[in-house]
Amino acid sequence: MAGLGAGLGASPAAVFDASRSRPLASPLRPVRSGKLIVPKRYFSVSRRLAWVEDELMEIRKSQEQNTVKSKKRPPLRRGKVSPQLPVPEHIPRPSYVGSKGLPELCKGQLHDAQGIAGMRAACKLAARVLDFAGTLVKPSVTTNEIDIAVHNMIIEAGAYPSPLGYRGFPKSICTSVNECVCHGVPDSTQLQNGDIINIDVNVFLNGYYGGTSRTFVCGQVDDSIKHFLKAAEECLEKGISVCRDGVNYRKIGKKISKLAYFYGYYVVERFVGHGIGTVYHSEPLILHYANENSGRMVEGQIFTIEPILTMEKTECVTWEDGWTTVTADGSWAAQFEHTILVTRNGAEILTKP
């Protein structure tokens, strides 16, 4: 579950020049109208004739008619939110349950062998639950139905769904559809063919938190959306690839933002990764954009990396529920998240399926 950059004290974004890292020929990608950008066609009418304006107009009209269009999904609207699901009394609750205040951000957590074993178990469960959640993503299924099924799987494993009751959050997972950046509240909204949905799973098992998320496709999506999701997942992988003992945290954000801009997408700066362990959110805060923050990774640290990409450069708007955050212009967003353990020579992905 992403931390709020502003709320947790993240510093402003550093200036980043993306122009040098853009490819000479980028893949097809949609603009706000839903159209794909296609190359212009030119031809020579005759050596005796120069370009003829009406011929060019016909070519442009033909391009517009043949341009592939994505199905236009109506803007997201809040559906009906059902009552909070019960958790059996024998399952231990996190300390924040019952309090709507923001828990104090604690210092970084270093884990010994016992702590790492506990984190591996919690993260393994989170990964297994997320895989199951992905199988539920189908047209006409509601996000609330996914929440119920995931909730039941988590409590049957003897764990507590971490988002439930965190600062008053009413559900057991986050479901963020299309233009929802993150923290979408499961409700009566039905998924449609061509949608994308990020499912964010967090569990509290035997005193340890584990979290992971992935963006799934619902039914059939066009190639531009597939490319977008592939780029978002690759950004996560690139961020993880630089992690090891002694490395500056800022290298994660620089690696992610450079690749995102290379593909022509944008990194949301408002939300951050965070330390995790026996405390849900702690230092270090992981910025996913280019920055000059100090601080180095230490062997035994565990934190999340969870970049969010958008198809267009846009601002984020949070609904009145205080959670659901969407792009201001309706452009789509995608997020992938892993919890990792810093080692001497690299990083172990604890939430790898």
C-alpha positions in Angstrom: 0.0 0.0 0.0 1.7 3.2 -1.2 2.7 5.8 1.3 1.7 9.4 0.7 4.8 11.3 -0.4 3.6 14.7 0.9 2.1 13.2 4.1 5.3 11.3 5.0 7.7 14.1 4.3 9.1 13.3 0.8 11.2 16.1 -0.7 10.3 18.0 -3.9 11.2 16.4 -7.2 14.6 17.1 -8.6 14.8 18.5 -12.2 15.2 15.7 -14.7 16.0 16.1 -18.3 14.2 13.3 -20.1 14.8 14.6 -23.6 18.2 12.9 -23.9 16.8 9.5 -23.0 13.9 9.3 -25.4 14.2 6.8 -28.3 14.4 8.0 -31.9 11.4 5.8 -32.7 8.9 5.2 -29.9 6.2 2.5 -30.0 2.6 3.3 -30.8 0.9 4.9 -27.8 -2.4 6.5 -27.2 -3.1 10.2 -26.8 -6.0 11.6 -24.7 -8.5 11.1 -27.5 -7.8 7.3 -27.4 -6.2 7.4 -30.9 -2.9 5.8 -31.7 -0.1 7.9 -33.2 0.7 6.5 -36.6 3.5 7.6 -39.0 2.6 10.0 -41.8 2.6 8.7 -45.3 4.2 10.6 -48.2 4.5 9.8 -51.9 5.8 11.5 -55.0 3.1 12.4 -57.6 5.5 13.1 -60.4 8.9 14.6 -61.0 7.1 17.4 -62.8 4.7 18.2 -59.9 5.4 19.4 -56.4 3.4 18.4 -53.4 -0.3 19.0 -54.1 -2.3 20.2 -51.1 -5.5 18.4 -51.9 -3.6 15.1 -52.2 -2.1 15.6 -48.8 -5.5 16.4 -47.3 -6.8 13.1 -48.7 -3.9 11.2 -47.1 -4.6 12.9 -43.7 -8.3 12.0 -43.9 -7.4 8.4 -44.7 -5.1 8.3 -41.7 -7.8 9.5 -39.3 -10.3 7.0 -40.6 -7.9 4.1 -40.3 -6.5 5.1 -36.9 -7.2 2.4 -34.2 -9.3 3.7 -31.4 -9.5 2.4 -27.9 -12.9 1.9 -26.4 -13.8 5.0 -24.5 -14.6 4.1 -20.9 -16.9 6.6 -19.0 -15.0 8.3 -16.1 -14.9 6.4 -12.9 -17.7 7.1 -10.4 -17.9 5.9 -6.9 -20.2 2.9 -6.5 -22.0 1.5 -3.5 -19.6 0.5 -0.7 -20.8 -2.4 1.3 -20.2 -2.8 5.1 -16.8 -3.7 6.5 -16.2 -7.5 6.5 -15.7 -9.3 9.9 -12.4 -10.8 11.0 -12.4 -13.8 13.5 -11.5 -12.8 17.0 -8.6 -15.2 17.2 -6.7 -13.4 14.4 -4.3 -10.8 15.8 -5.1 -7.2 14.8 -2.5 -4.5 13.9 -2.2 -1.8 16.6 -3.8 0.9 14.3 -7.1 -0.9 14.0 -9.8 1.2 15.6 -7.9 4.5 15.2 -8.4 6.9 12.3 -5.3 8.9 13.0 -2.1 8.7 10.9 0.3 6.4 12.7 3.6 8.0 13.5 6.3 7.2 10.9 9.0 5.1 12.7 12.7 4.9 12.0 14.1 2.2 9.7 13.8 -1.4 10.6 16.7 -3.9 10.4 15.8 -7.5 10.5 17.7 -10.5 12.0 17.3 -14.1 10.8 14.0 -14.5 12.8 12.6 -11.3 11.4 13.6 -12.2 7.8 11.9 -15.6 8.2 8.7 -13.9 9.4 8.8 -11.4 6.5 9.3 -14.2 4.0 6.2 -16.0 5.3 4.0 -12.8 5.2 5.3 -11.8 1.8 4.8 -15.3 0.4 1.2 -15.3 1.5 0.7 -11.8 0.0 2.1 -13.0 -3.3 -0.1 -16.1 -3.3 -3.2 -14.1 -2.5 -2.4 -11.6 -5.3 -2.1 -14.4 -7.9 -5.5 -15.7 -6.8 -7.0 -12.2 -7.0 -5.8 -11.9 -10.6 -7.8 -15.0 -11.6 -11.0 -13.1 -10.5 -10.5 -10.2 -12.9 -13.2 -10.7 -15.6 -15.8 -8.6 -17.3 -19.0 -8.0 -15.1 -17.2 -8.9 -11.9 -17.4 -6.1 -9.3 -14.4 -4.9 -7.3 -16.3 -5.7 -4.2 -16.6 -9.3 -5.2 -12.9 -9.5 -5.6 -12.4 -7.9 -2.1 -14.7 -10.5 -0.5 -12.9 -13.4 -2.1 -9.5 -12.1 -1.1 -10.6 -11.2 2.4 -11.8 -14.8 3.0 -8.6 -16.3 1.6 -6.5 -14.1 3.9 -8.4 -14.8 7.1 -8.5 -18.6 6.3 -4.7 -18.4 6.3 -4.8 -17.0 9.8 -3.7 -13.5 8.7 -5.3 -10.0 8.9 -5.9 -7.9 5.7 -3.7 -4.9 6.6 -5.6 -2.2 4.8 -8.8 -3.0 6.7 -9.2 -0.3 9.4 -5.9 1.5 8.5 -6.8 5.2 9.0 -10.4 4.2 8.6 -10.0 2.4 5.2 -13.2 0.3 4.9 -12.0 -2.6 2.8 -9.4 -5.5 2.7 -7.6 -4.6 -0.5 -7.2 -1.6 -2.9 -8.7 -1.9 -6.4 -7.6 0.9 -8.7 -9.3 0.8 -12.2 -8.1 2.6 -15.3 -7.5 6.3 -14.3 -7.4 5.4 -10.6 -3.8 6.0 -9.5 -4.0 4.1 -6.3 -6.0 3.4 -3.1 -9.2 2.6 -4.9 -12.0 1.4 -2.6 -13.7 -1.8 -3.7 -17.4 -1.2 -4.4 -20.2 -2.1 -6.8 -18.3 -1.0 -9.9 -18.4 -3.7 -12.5 -15.3 -4.4 -14.6 -15.6 -4.1 -18.4 -13.8 -5.7 -21.2 -10.7 -3.6 -21.9 -10.3 -2.3 -18.4 -7.1 -2.5 -16.4 -7.1 -2.9 -12.6 -4.4 -2.7 -10.0 -5.0 -5.0 -7.0 -2.9 -4.1 -3.9 -2.7 -6.9 -1.4 -1.2 -6.5 2.1 -1.3 -9.0 5.0 -0.4 -9.0 8.6 0.8 -12.5 9.6 2.3 -13.5 12.9 3.3 -9.9 13.6 4.8 -9.2 10.2 3.5 -7.2 7.2 3.9 -8.2 3.6 2.6 -6.3 0.6 2.6 -6.5 -3.2 0.5 -5.3 -6.1 0.1 -5.8 -9.9 -2.0 -4.3 -12.7 -4.1 -6.9 -14.5 -6.0 -6.6 -17.8 -9.7 -7.4 -18.0 -10.6 -9.3 -21.1 -8.9 -7.9 -24.3 -6.9 -4.7 -24.4 -5.1 -3.2 -27.4 -1.4 -3.3 -28.0 -0.8 0.2 -26.7 -2.2 -0.8 -23.2 -0.1 -3.9 -23.2 3.0 -1.8 -24.0 2.1 0.6 -21.2 1.8 -2.2 -18.6 5.0 -3.9 -19.8 6.9 -0.6 -19.4 5.4 -0.1 -15.9 6.5 -3.5 -14.8 10.0 -3.1 -16.3 10.4 0.2 -14.4 9.9 -1.8 -11.1 12.4 -4.4 -12.2 15.0 -1.7 -13.1 14.5 -0.1 -9.7 15.1 -3.4 -7.9 18.1 -4.1 -10.1 20.2 -1.4 -8.5 19.5 -2.4 -4.9 22.3 -3.8 -2.7 24.1 -2.9 0.5 25.7 0.5 0.4 23.9 1.9 -2.7 22.2 5.3 -2.5 18.4 5.2 -2.3 18.2 7.9 -5.0 19.5 5.5 -7.6 16.1 3.7 -7.5 14.2 6.8 -8.6 16.7 7.8 -11.2 16.6 4.4 -12.8 12.8 4.3 -12.8 12.2 7.8 -14.1 14.8 7.5 -16.8 13.2 4.3 -18.2 9.6 5.7 -17.9 10.5 8.9 -19.8 12.4 6.8 -22.4 9.1 5.0 -23.1 7.1 8.2 -23.1 5.3 7.8 -19.8 5.3 9.7 -16.5 6.1 8.8 -12.9 3.6 9.9 -10.2 5.6 11.7 -7.6 3.0 11.9 -4.8 3.3 8.3 -3.6 6.3 6.5 -2.3 7.6 3.1 -1.3 8.5 2.6 2.3 10.2 0.4 4.9 8.1 -2.5 6.2 8.4 -5.3 8.8 6.7 -5.4 12.2 5.6 -1.9 11.4 3.4 -1.2 8.3 5.1 2.0 7.1 8.6 3.1 8.2 11.7 4.7 6.9 13.3 4.7 4.4 10.9 6.4 2.1 11.6 5.3 -1.5 11.1 8.0 -4.1 10.3 6.7 -7.6 11.5 9.8 -9.5 14.9 11.5 -10.0 16.0 13.1 -6.8 19.1 14.0 -4.8 18.2 12.6 -1.4 21.0 11.2 0.7 21.0 7.8 2.5 22.3 4.4 1.6 20.8 0.9 1.7 21.9 -1.4 4.5 22.0 -5.2 4.4 19.0 -6.6 6.3 16.6 -3.7 5.3 13.2 -4.6 3.9 11.2 -2.0 1.9 8.7 -1.7 -0.9 9.3 -0.4 -4.4 6.0 0.5 -6.0 6.2 3.1 -8.9 3.0 4.4 -10.5 3.1 5.4 -14.2 0.6 7.5 -16.1 0.1 7.6 -19.9 0.0 11.4 -19.9 1.6 14.1 -17.7 -1.1 15.1 -15.3 -2.0 16.0 -11.7 -3.7 13.7 -9.2 -7.0 14.3 -7.5 -8.3 12.5 -4.4 -12.0 11.9 -4.0 -14.0 13.0 -1.0 -13.6 9.5 0.5 -10.0 10.6 1.3 -8.6 7.5 -0.4 -9.4 7.1 -4.1 -6.9 9.0 -6.1 -7.4 9.5 -9.9 -5.6 11.4 -12.7 -7.1 14.8 -13.3 -7.4 14.4 -17.0 -8.7 10.8 -17.0 -5.5 9.3 -18.5 -4.8 5.7 -17.3 -2.3 4.7 -14.6 -0.5 1.4 -13.8 1.4 0.2 -10.8 3.5 -2.8 -9.9 5.0 -3.4 -6.4 7.3 -5.8 -4.7 8.7 -6.0 -1.2 12.5 -6.6 -1.2 15.2 -7.6 1.2 18.6 -5.8 0.8 21.5 -8.2 0.7 25.2 -7.7 0.5 25.3 -8.4 -3.3 21.8 -7.5 -4.4 18.2 -7.8 -3.4 15.9 -10.7 -2.7 12.3 -10.2 -3.9 10.2 -11.5 -1.1 6.9 -11.2 -2.9 8.0 -12.9 -6.1 5.3 -15.4 -7.2 
